[in-house]
C-alpha cells in the first residue's frame, strides 16, 4: 500500500517505533505492507489507551487532592 511519508513519520514519532517502509516513485510516498500497517494501528491504539489512562489518573488526582475554596475564604 502506498502511504504519504509525512503520515508515516507522524506515527513513528508518536509510537517511537520504526516501521519497514520502501521508497516509492516520489519523495512524498512510501510503500508499506499490510503487516506493518496492522502494527501501526495496534501501536496507535495502545498509545491512545495509555493516554486515556493517564488522563483518568490526572482527573482522579485532581478530585482527591484539591478542594474548592469558597470565594469568601479567598480574600482576607
N, C-alpha and C positions, 0 to 999 in steps of 0.2 A: 504494500500500500504506500502511496506517495503522500507524505505529510509535510506541512510547512515547517521549515527548520527552526524558526523562532518559537513555534509552539513546543517542539521537542526540547529546546533549550529551557523554556519556562518550566516544563515538567521535570527536567533533570535538576534544575535549581531548587524546585520545591521539594522534591523527594530525595535529593542528594544522591542520585543514582545515575550511572552512565548506561545508556541503552545502546544495543547494537544497531547502528544505522549505516546506510550506504549512500554515498553521494549519487544524486540523480543528475539529470541533464543540466540543470542550472544551479546557482548558488542558493536559491530560496527554498528548495525542497530536498527531502531525503527519503530514501526507501526504508521501510521498516516491515518486518514480517509480523504475522498475526500473534505469535507468541510474545514478542516484545510489546505489542500493543496491549495484550492482556496483562502483562506485567506492569505496564504503565498505569492502567486502570486500577489494578489491585493496590499499587503503591499510593496512588492518589486517594483512593477510598480509605486506606489505612491512615494517611495523613489527615484527612478530614475527620475521621473518628477520633484521632488523638487531639486535634484542635478542639473538637466539641467537648471532650472530657476535660481539657484544660479550662475551657470557658465555664463549664459547670462547676469545676473546682473553685474558680475565682468567684463566681456568684455565691457559692456556699460560704466561702471565706468572708465575703462582704456581709452576708446575712448573719454569720456567727460572731464576727468581731467588731462590727461597727453598729453603734446605736444612734438613733436620731436624737438630736439635741433640740428641744423646743426653742422657738425664737426668743422668748422672754429670758431664757437662760444664756443665750449667746452674748448678750450685752451686759456689761457691768457698770 
